[in-house]
Amino acid sequence: MAILVEQLLNALALAGLLFLVSVGLSLVFGILRVVNFAHGVFYMLGAYLGFTAVAVSGWFWLSLVVVPPLVGVVGALLEASTLRFIYRRPPIYQLLLTFGLALILEESVRVIYGPTAKGIDPPPLLQGAVEIAGTFYPRYRLFLVVLGIVVGLGVWLFLQRTRTGLVIRAVAQNSEMADCLGANVGRVRTLVFGAACALAGLGGVAAGPMTTAYLGMGIGVIVDAFVVVVIGGLGSIGGSMAGSLIVGAAQTWGAFYLPETAMVIMYAVMGVILIFRPWGLFGEEE
Amino acid sequence: MSRTRVLALAALVTLAVLPWALARYQLSILTDLLVFGLFAMSLDLIMGYTGMVSFGHAAYFGLGAYGSALVLIHFGQPVPVALLAGALLAGAVALPVGWFSTRATGIYFAMLTLAFAQLLYTVAYKWRDLTGGSDGIAGVPKTTLFWGGPSLASPRAFYFLVAACVVLSLVACCALVRSPFGRALQAIRENERRFTSLGRDPRPFKLVVFVIAAVFAGLAGALFAPFRGFASPEVMFWLFSGQGLMMVIMGGIGTLVGPVVGAMVFILIQEVLSSYTEHWMIFTGALFVLMVIFLPGGLVGTARRLAGRG
């Protein structure tokens, strides 16, 4: 029983992190029609900047607030200086462009921070463990569960209940029509791209105390996030959440019961889902 | 003679003469360029001619490399047997992967191929007994051309084997894309929905070309293993798949020759940059971003446009 609860919480914590990354990937695809290969690198950037912010200020909560907007600004600048010019091309060009951006960013982080991993301490409030159903569970992982849920709700409310959210949804549905009706499509795209990068950055800051900040964490997470959005359906927030839960569960139980084949289980689950729903659980046929 | 034929003849003569003009080290780089050229060309079959962007093509290169390395080390067969084994292994694995992946289109296809490739990479990494794990398989010998035949151990002999494989594959692929099957692929690329509404099912075509491309990628990998003397999981990594896409775009998508040129330019740039700085990835990345924005047709595509052949 205790083990079951622990595994369940582990799955939820992992799902929380995966959601923070995959929701941005999914939104950028839904609204810009771009698969952002560099998305994972923004996650890594968040973790490293989080490390710097904690090292300078000694205050984790500050880095959680300051770093994501910084990562978002970097993302928005890159969108405005490169991607903006090639939206009319076939999707492969945008994917490849972001691949180039990923190489540049990944190597830049290596130049600045060097090859060794950077450990980050969780804030005092989240250190240690709490007792749940007879088992002691790290507080920090519970925080990740809560963070995932709060961000998911926040993004959903923003898109559904605010005027900006309305314009964004209009652009997602039909960007030309939205343009004719006076929406500033270019600005919406930059904003969404930046916001998605900020979410990835938030995921990175949050992941830091659990995984440390290390090179290659970006590609590790982007492959998982791809699986999440493929399972859930591109462009759907609910899909990202469902996909994160499924992948989180598959990885956690896989690693527990069949350590050597944890990855295989994740892909097997994806394969089975795609046989029945080639466009993901919540996706729509193109 | 048309301009294309003259160019092709000139390229053949150059390939035949170069081994006597180049130093040993330069010849090994040229061999390298040709191997990667073959890899990029195979990717162009699915990417340029069928419009299926695979982000996991390196897996088939890697399977070819492992297949050929195992045959050469454990059975000591002639190199062509190993080439066949590597290519067939790649094709055999591509069949189920392609069956799954071609259910999806566009971006979903790209992600599925990436996921399967990472899965294969993990298997190669973890299956220590067979693949040597992260160390890979070292000491792959260059055996003979056939049973009791001449040895391929000299750099020049192996170069000619590679050059012959690349030229023959290029000819075969050119014939393939001009055949009715190839026309069907291009029809799928141009408008899959229309292709379907004309009463044809695109999926068998996509599956077949996916397997063919994997076989050629496997051949490139099977040449790579004895040439470099090793097979390791790195050649199956996503980064290499991405580099393959970069080679195709740099050279010119949908031209077959372009990707070969693109691969050569890409490797040479990498070679030059890495002798100046260990952070060459920044510059390759930046160069690539600029090329995607300003030269969408790639080198060959742009050259053709400048030559006025659209």
Boltz contact constraints between the chains, C-beta under 6 A:
constraints:
  - contact:
      token1: [A, 35]
      token2: [B, 107]
      max_distance: 6.0
  - contact:
      token1: [A, 82]
      token2: [B, 289]
      max_distance: 6.0
  - contact:
      token1: [A, 85]
      token2: [B, 293]
      max_distance: 6.0
  - contact:
      token1: [A, 92]
      token2: [B, 53]
      max_distance: 6.0
  - contact:
      token1: [A, 93]
      token2: [B, 292]
      max_distance: 6.0
  - contact:
      token1: [A, 96]
      token2: [B, 245]
      max_distance: 6.0
  - contact:
      token1: [A, 96]
      token2: [B, 249]
      max_distance: 6.0
  - contact:
      token1: [A, 96]
      token2: [B, 292]
      max_distance: 6.0
  - contact:
      token1: [A, 97]
      token2: [B, 289]
      max_distance: 6.0
  - contact:
      token1: [A, 97]
      token2: [B, 292]
      max_distance: 6.0
  - contact:
      token1: [A, 99]
      token2: [B, 242]
      max_distance: 6.0
  - contact:
      token1: [A, 100]
      token2: [B, 285]
      max_distance: 6.0
  - contact:
      token1: [A, 100]
      token2: [B, 288]
      max_distance: 6.0
  - contact:
      token1: [A, 100]
      token2: [B, 289]
      max_distance: 6.0
  - contact:
      token1: [A, 103]
      token2: [B, 281]
      max_distance: 6.0
  - contact:
      token1: [A, 103]
      token2: [B, 285]
      max_distance: 6.0
  - contact:
      token1: [A, 104]
      token2: [B, 282]
      max_distance: 6.0
  - contact:
      token1: [A, 104]
      token2: [B, 285]
      max_distance: 6.0
  - contact:
      token1: [A, 104]
      token2: [B, 286]
      max_distance: 6.0
  - contact:
      token1: [A, 107]
      token2: [B, 279]
      max_distance: 6.0
  - contact:
      token1: [A, 107]
      token2: [B, 281]
      max_distance: 6.0
  - contact:
      token1: [A, 107]
      token2: [B, 282]
      max_distance: 6.0
  - contact:
      token1: [A, 111]
      token2: [B, 279]
      max_distance: 6.0
  - contact:
      token1: [A, 223]
      token2: [B, 118]
      max_distance: 6.0
  - contact:
      token1: [A, 226]
      token2: [B, 111]
      max_distance: 6.0
  - contact:
      token1: [A, 227]
      token2: [B, 115]
      max_distance: 6.0
  - contact:
      token1: [A, 230]
      token2: [B, 111]
      max_distance: 6.0
  - contact:
      token1: [A, 263]
      token2: [B, 122]
      max_distance: 6.0
  - contact:
      token1: [A, 267]
      token2: [B, 115]
      max_distance: 6.0
  - contact:
      token1: [A, 267]
      token2: [B, 119]
      max_distance: 6.0
  - contact:
      token1: [A, 271]
      token2: [B, 100]
      max_distance: 6.0
  - contact:
      token1: [A, 278]
      token2: [B, 103]
      max_distance: 6.0
  - contact:
      token1: [A, 278]
      token2: [B, 104]
      max_distance: 6.0
